[in-house]
Amino acid sequence: MNLIVIGEILWDVFPTGDRLGGAPFNFAAHSARLGHQVHFVSGAGADPRGEKALEEMRRLGVSTRWMARTDQAPTGYVTVALQAGEPHYTIHRPAAYDFPALDDAQLAALAATQPGVIYYGTLAQSSPAVRSATRRIIDACPNATTFYDINLRPANDDLSLVATLLCQANLVKLNEDEARRIASAWQLPASPIEAFCRALSSRSPIHGVCITLGAKGCALLLDGVYAECPGVPVPVSDLVGAGDAFSAALIDAISRHLPPNEAGAFANRLGAFVASRPGALPEWTEADLDRL
């Protein structure tokens, strides 16, 4: 399957060093490892971090063809502090990923890939340039499934923006805290989880809702069929990128037409494996997931 992924690529700056990340890029890299052709729409600065990011993209099998190079802002970076394994982020903006650039010829070439899925999150969509590029891509690819991975971050959690982004989504993924906030803001039933999923999916054009439940696993409503999938117990190294790996596995499973219980179980396994290793992009094989 061809995937178009739109959003931030940035360096997670840990006390121990820098690691390439950003939720959309983590999703892209895991999707490439799952065998999909990924077209990543973002930006890198005209700086050493930008050059290194492009090198790492190529190494991980993610196309750099749609990456804008800009001197309007530096390559994105985030300061990460881990507290009891949970990541806490300080996001530095403006960043190069706020300035994607697609001319008409590039847009036509991107649409010609006939993507099965278009992915976007919330953080980068606060940039007008990113929002405009996303809308143009969606309009140019009417047969693609749009997947919105909500991923709210401090100071990047505007629910009016979330409402706008939901209006163009077919599949939505969020966590328990995000579900509670949305339920409160839009007067949807917060519990049981199935009732929330069905209420949210009743908003056209959404036909799939996934809620991640941490160690408890996930809940998935897909085309009217609901399942709760138990988590996979692992010793946690850190949780950076585990949700993005989960998303990649979920989309892979849905593309293979697995039923919700099997799709959720597969996504749980990849998310758990990444949580058990340091960093967002540890090496893994199908055998690693089978052992879980």
Secondary structure, 3 states (H helix, E strand, C coil): CEEEEECCCEEEEECCEEEEECHHHHHHHHHHHCCCEEEEEEEEECCHHHHHHHHHHHHCCCECCCEEEECCCCCEEEEEEEECCEEEEEEECCCHHHCCCCCHHHHHHHHCCCCCEEEECCCHHHCHHHHHHHHHHHHHCCCCEEEEECCCECCECCHHHHHHHHCCCCEEEEEHHHHHHHHHHHCCCCCCHHHHHHHHHCCCCCCEEEEECHHHEEEEEECCEEEEEECCCCCCCCCCCHHHHHHHHHHHHHHCCCCHHHHHHHHHHHHHHHHCCCCCCCCCCHHHHHHC
